[in-house]
């Protein structure tokens, strides 16, 4: 009898780490491109999003559920702003990459907390 192949999944920490790296690399490349080309012109006081992305990425790395939802929501909101607010094309390549990694990272954070809850409510030794 043929046994089905088990589904191989990357470890939780690896998926979270890859999501953090994807956010840092994509955001850094986007910011560098914007600074290099000056399109749109950069206004230094409104670069608060650098701190916000850094904070959310660190929160994702620390397995925070709010950051796991907030980071993808921030990038989607940024893409919608670029598409409808600035009347530019949506950054589809960026969204595809981030969609893949951030979705897996956010799911891994919730999976991690589910495992922690299961271990905490498991049978206790007397």
C-alpha positions in Angstrom: 0.0 0.0 0.0 1.3 3.4 -0.9 1.6 5.9 1.9 0.9 9.6 1.2 3.8 11.9 1.5 3.7 14.1 4.6 3.3 17.8 4.1 6.7 19.4 4.8 6.4 22.8 6.5 9.2 25.2 7.4 9.7 25.6 11.2 7.7 28.4 12.8 10.7 30.5 13.6 12.1 30.3 10.1 8.8 31.5 8.5 8.7 34.4 10.9 12.3 35.3 10.3 11.8 35.2 6.5 8.8 37.5 6.8 10.9 40.0 8.8 13.7 39.9 6.2 11.2 40.3 3.4 9.7 43.4 5.0 13.1 44.9 5.7 14.5 44.3 2.3 11.4 45.4 0.3 10.9 48.5 2.5 14.6 49.4 2.3 14.8 48.9 -1.4 11.6 51.0 -1.9 12.9 53.8 0.3 16.3 53.8 -1.4 14.7 53.9 -4.8 12.5 56.8 -3.8 15.5 58.7 -2.4 17.7 58.0 -5.4 15.1 59.0 -8.0 13.4 61.7 -6.0 10.1 60.5 -7.4 7.9 61.4 -5.5 10.0 64.1 -3.7 10.8 63.1 -0.2 9.7 65.3 2.6 11.8 64.3 5.6 9.2 65.1 8.3 6.8 62.5 6.9 9.3 59.6 7.0 7.6 58.4 10.2 6.8 55.2 8.4 10.4 54.1 8.7 10.0 53.9 12.4 6.5 52.3 12.1 7.8 49.6 9.8 10.8 49.0 12.1 8.5 48.7 15.1 6.1 46.4 13.3 8.9 44.2 12.0 10.4 43.9 15.4 7.0 43.1 16.8 6.6 40.3 14.2 10.1 39.0 15.1 9.0 38.9 18.7 5.9 37.0 17.7 3.4 39.7 18.5 -0.1 39.1 17.0 -0.9 42.8 16.6 2.3 43.3 14.5 1.5 40.1 12.5 -1.7 41.7 11.4 -0.5 45.3 11.3 2.5 44.8 9.0 0.6 43.3 6.1 -2.2 45.8 6.6 0.3 48.6 6.5 1.8 47.4 3.2 -1.6 46.9 1.6 -2.7 50.4 2.8 0.5 51.8 1.2 -0.2 50.0 -2.1 -3.8 51.3 -2.1 -2.5 54.8 -1.4 0.0 54.6 -4.2 -2.7 53.3 -6.6 -5.6 55.6 -5.7 -4.0 58.5 -3.8 -1.0 59.2 -5.9 -2.6 57.8 -9.1 0.4 55.5 -9.9 0.4 51.8 -10.7 0.2 49.3 -7.9 3.5 47.7 -6.9 2.4 44.2 -7.9 5.9 42.6 -7.7 6.4 44.0 -4.2 2.9 42.9 -3.1 3.4 39.4 -4.4 6.6 38.9 -2.6 5.3 40.5 0.6 2.0 38.6 0.3 3.8 35.3 0.2 6.3 35.9 3.1 4.1 38.1 5.3 1.1 35.7 5.0 3.3 32.8 6.1 4.9 34.8 8.9 1.6 36.0 10.3 0.2 32.5 10.1 3.3 31.2 11.9 2.8 33.7 14.7 -0.7 32.6 15.3 0.4 28.9 15.0 3.1 29.6 17.6 0.6 31.1 20.1 -1.8 28.2 19.4 1.0 25.7 20.3 1.8 27.7 23.4 -1.8 27.7 24.5 -2.0 23.9 23.9 1.1 23.3 26.0 -0.1 25.5 28.8 -3.5 23.7 29.0 -2.1 20.2 28.5 -2.0 17.6 31.3 0.0 18.7 34.3 2.2 16.4 36.4 1.2 16.3 40.0 
